[in-house]
Amino acid sequence: MLTEQTNPASNRTQSIDLVVAAQQGDRQAQAALYSQYYHSCISIAWLLLGNHHDAEELVQDVFLHAFARLAQLQEPAAFGGWLHCIVRRMAYNYRSRRPPAYATDPDLIEPMRWVETTPLDILLAEERREQVHIGLQKLGALDRETLEAYHLGEQSIAELSASFRAPVGTIKRRLHHARKRLARELESPLAI
């Protein structure tokens, strides 16, 4: 029984020819390179991502990226290594942008979602809100205006800096000191 033996030098020359043809825009050469390198790229992506679906999606993007930049490859014989570097780099980028997936039991989450608000909770929250407003009135005008603009008006530090015509550092310092003064007003027995 005779088996056909493949010549590594012949395969290498064939790959180089495919890369050169693909660089010249030959779609069949691109398809042949895709078929030839798809499984090795999937293997690398799967090892780095740990998910076959994500690996397949990434490899599609890798080939689009690689074929769009194929003219930049100066040494056609380096195509395989170049392509595998792209897979690794894009997999690392994909992994760093994707939030980690946590397996959770829905039975554990459900009790945490349900928060019952009682009339007492509503009353206490309303009283606390009233105390804060009374405390704000006891502050100096600049402290009160700064806190109200930031917390109630939801202005950013940069917006406060523009509206008060003061540097960002000054606004941050004002907020810090105004919060401390408000906390002291809320702690005093006369505030209640």
C-alpha positions in Angstrom: 0.0 0.0 0.0 1.5 3.3 -1.1 0.7 6.5 0.7 1.2 9.9 -0.6 3.9 11.8 1.3 3.8 15.5 1.5 7.0 17.5 1.0 7.3 20.2 3.7 9.4 22.4 1.3 6.6 22.1 -1.3 3.9 23.0 1.3 6.0 26.0 2.4 6.4 27.2 -1.2 2.7 26.8 -1.8 1.9 28.9 1.3 4.2 31.6 0.2 2.6 31.6 -3.2 -0.8 31.9 -1.6 0.3 34.8 0.5 1.7 36.7 -2.5 -1.5 36.1 -4.5 -3.6 37.2 -1.5 -1.5 40.3 -1.2 -2.4 41.1 -4.8 -6.1 40.7 -4.0 -6.8 37.1 -5.1 -9.9 36.1 -3.2 -9.3 32.4 -3.8 -5.9 32.7 -2.3 -7.4 34.4 0.8 -9.9 31.6 1.1 -7.2 29.0 0.9 -5.2 30.8 3.6 -8.3 31.0 5.7 -8.8 27.2 5.4 -5.2 26.5 6.0 -4.8 28.6 9.2 -8.4 28.6 10.6 -7.9 25.6 13.0 -4.6 26.8 14.4 -6.1 30.3 15.0 -9.2 28.8 16.7 -6.9 26.7 19.0 -5.0 29.8 20.1 -8.1 31.9 20.6 -9.9 29.1 22.5 -6.9 28.6 24.8 -6.7 32.4 25.6 -10.5 33.0 25.8 -11.7 29.7 27.2 -14.9 29.9 25.1 -15.4 28.4 21.7 -18.1 30.8 20.6 -15.9 33.8 21.5 -12.9 32.2 19.8 -14.8 31.7 16.6 -16.1 35.3 16.6 -12.6 36.6 17.4 -11.0 34.5 14.6 -13.4 36.0 12.1 -12.3 39.4 13.1 -8.7 38.4 13.0 -8.9 37.3 9.4 -10.7 40.5 8.4 -8.0 42.5 10.2 -5.2 40.4 8.7 -6.5 40.5 5.1 -7.0 44.3 5.3 -3.4 44.7 6.4 -1.8 41.9 4.3 0.1 44.4 2.1 2.0 45.4 5.2 3.5 41.9 5.6 7.0 42.2 4.0 8.0 38.6 4.3 5.3 36.2 3.0 7.0 33.2 4.6 6.2 34.8 8.0 2.4 34.8 7.4 1.6 32.0 9.9 3.6 33.6 12.8 2.3 37.1 11.9 -1.3 35.8 11.9 -0.9 34.0 15.2 0.5 37.2 16.8 -2.6 39.0 15.6 -4.8 36.3 17.2 -3.0 36.6 20.5 -3.0 40.4 20.6 -6.7 40.6 19.7 -7.6 37.9 22.2 -5.8 39.8 25.0 -7.6 43.0 24.0 -10.9 41.2 23.8 -10.4 39.6 27.2 -9.4 43.0 28.8 -12.6 44.7 27.5 -15.0 41.9 28.3 -16.3 41.9 31.9 -15.7 38.7 33.8 -18.6 36.3 33.7 -19.8 35.0 37.1 -21.9 31.9 37.4 -24.7 32.6 39.9 -27.6 30.7 41.2 -30.9 32.5 40.5 -32.3 31.2 43.8 -29.5 33.1 45.6 -30.1 36.3 43.7 -33.9 36.5 44.0 -34.0 37.2 47.8 -31.4 40.0 47.4 -33.5 41.7 44.7 -36.6 42.1 46.9 -36.3 45.1 49.2 -39.4 45.9 51.1 -39.9 49.6 51.9 -42.0 50.1 55.0 -43.9 53.3 55.9 -41.3 53.7 58.7 -38.4 53.6 56.1 -40.2 56.3 54.0 -40.7 58.5 57.1 -37.1 58.1 58.2 -35.8 58.9 54.7 -38.1 62.0 54.6 -36.9 63.2 58.0 -33.2 62.7 57.0 -33.8 64.7 53.8 -35.4 67.5 55.8 -32.5 67.5 58.3 -30.1 67.8 55.3 -32.0 70.8 54.0 -32.0 72.5 57.4 -28.3 71.8 57.7 -27.7 73.3 54.3 -29.5 76.5 55.4 -27.1 76.8 58.3 -24.0 76.8 56.0 -22.4 79.8 54.5 -23.7 80.8 51.0 -20.6 79.6 49.1 -20.7 76.2 50.9 -24.4 75.8 50.3 -24.3 76.8 46.7 -21.4 74.5 45.9 -23.0 71.5 47.6 -26.4 72.2 46.0 -24.9 72.6 42.5 -22.9 69.4 42.8 -25.3 67.1 44.6 -28.8 68.5 43.8 -28.0 70.2 40.4 -25.7 67.2 39.4 -23.1 69.5 38.0 -19.6 68.0 37.4 -16.5 69.4 38.9 -15.6 71.0 35.6 -19.0 72.6 35.3 -18.7 74.0 38.8 -15.3 75.3 38.0 -16.7 77.2 35.0 -19.8 78.5 36.8 -17.9 79.6 40.0 -15.0 80.8 37.9 -12.5 78.9 40.1 -9.9 76.3 39.4 -10.9 72.6 39.7 -8.6 72.2 42.7 -10.4 75.0 44.5 -13.8 73.5 43.7 -12.7 70.1 45.1 -11.4 71.7 48.3 -14.7 73.7 48.7 -16.7 70.5 48.3 -14.6 68.7 50.8 -14.8 71.4 53.4 -18.5 72.1 52.8 -19.3 68.4 53.3 -17.4 68.4 56.6 -19.3 71.5 57.8 -22.6 69.9 56.8 -21.7 66.7 58.6 -20.9 68.8 61.8 -24.3 70.6 61.4 -26.1 67.2 61.1 -24.3 65.8 64.1 -25.2 68.7 66.4 -28.3 68.1 68.6 -29.8 71.4 67.5 -30.0 70.2 63.9 -32.5 67.5 64.9 
